[in-house]
Amino acid sequence: MVTETKTAYDVEGANMKETSDISGPVPGAEIDRTRERALVWKQDIRIIPLAAAIYLLCYLDRSNIGNAKVLNSSTHNDLLETTKMTTYQYTIALMVFLIAYALFEVPSNYFLKKLRPSRWIAFLMMSWGAITIGLGGAKSYATVTVIRFLLGVFEAGLFPGLVYYLTFWYRTNERSIRVAAILASATLAGAFGGAIAYGVGHMNMTSGLEGWRWLFILEGIPSLVSCVFVFFFLPDYPETAKWLSIEEKELAAQRLIDEGSKGGGRSLTWAEAKTTICEWRLWIHYVIYFGISVPFSSLSLFAPSIVAGLGYEDLEAQLMTVPPYAAAYVVTLLVSWSADHFNARALHSAVFATIGAIGFLASALLSPTNYSSRYGCLIVACCGAFSCIPPLLGWLSSNLHSTAAVGLAIALNISWGAPGQIVGVWIYKANEAKKGYPTGHYTNFAMLLMVALGCVGMRLYYAWRNRRGGAGDGLDFKY
């Protein structure tokens, strides 16, 4: 192995120093695949379960307001009755969260790199955990709305931050399945959320507090406590990981020399930022992500209401939200593994967006009283809508010109999802409950169809560009 002097972080990651005892990555050097697999597995064990658990807690705290809306409604102790909110005001409270989410995603990714991932993510967790607990004390529409805005501010940076964070550790063709493992924890949170709400509903008026207040309090505490573990145990970068040997650090650097972000790498320049912002093909990716964000948001926030419209009531409705999310969890992992294995992310996203679209279309066309069939369609729709998201994110990050621009592009992409999520909060109208929510189902059908067509169109475009010599600067488009 060739040894060379390189700039590296010291073990604390705080100062830069010159060291000659670490072998620097040598372009074109042969990599021992057995050692590489062992290294990736070691990273997976340390990073992925912790990152998935963090996102599970985040998603639980952002989506539990959907459970609170219908929890103990049969005794008039639900969120809306207690705070005297109308369904229109409730929708506004959902929307302000997403406005904050869109505004603070890009700056949050900047601070993740500036302050180190472990510190920044721990700070975000502490903040959103405390805010969620505070939501349990809300007594009016105004208070709920302000607290939801603050929750959006501090949750905004987590998902784009985690996707960006993976670029420090993994190659392009390794990211989709790992993004899926993290994103799938959202579906797991949806399943847990329904089960937890079912249990917490039996605590209604314990110590004089309604069940929905206990829901916010009990689900905010784990985030608040877990931030301490994240601060100390979430590794920042391969070059600063104490649990990697010198040889493993060398191998980690060698693996990512051409397609990963570096903890000690230079910051994004204005020229790179301008190129990233102005590149039209990336905006097609953003529009596609806008499309998938509509069903993602609406299912996250209205699944309990949709299930309640299928003949289930109150606590039973909470429990019946578990199977659709549990099925989506399994399907999301399988689809993402397959997308990485066959290196066909666009095709996988297109196919499963189409499957989700069919589920929503069937839900809209079936009779409102055909409860069993419509419940089955909800499961199909959830599986299709959730499973096509990780390949979309992996597809975007594999088609960027420079690793320095990855953080900006990912944040812009997910920020464009926020307007889509805002659309999602309006489409399931309370006055359509007895009709089976046709507006919501038709809208989600149209959005997923757009996603499928967009993926196919961009795949054909990238294939055409590759035949003509790629991007003209050495970039081979992936699809």
Secondary structure, 3 states (H helix, E strand, C coil): CCCCCEEEECCCCCCEEEECCCCCCCCCCCCCHHHHHHHHHHHHHHHHHHHHHHHHHHHHHHHHHHHHHHCCHHHCCCHHHHHCCCHHHHHHHHHHHHHHHHHHHHHHHHHHHHHCHHHHHHHHHHHHHHHHHHHCCCCCHHHHHHHHHHHHHHHCCHHHHHHHHHCCCCCHHHHHHHHHHHHHHHHHHHHHHHHHHHHHHHHCCECCECHHHHHHHHHHHHHHHHHHHHHHHCCCCHHHCCCCCHHHHHHHHHHCCCCCCCCCCCCCCHHHHHHHHHCHHHHHHHHHHHHHHHHHHHHHHHHHHHHHCCCCCHHHHHHCCHHHHHHHHHHHHHHHHHHHHCCCHHHHHHHHHHHHHHHHHHHHHCCCCCHHHHHHHHHHHHHHHHHCHHHHHHHHHCCCCCHHHHHHHHHHHHHHHHHHHHHHHHCCCHHHHHHCCHHHHHHHHHHHHHHHHHHHHHHHHHHHHHHCCCCCCCCCCCC
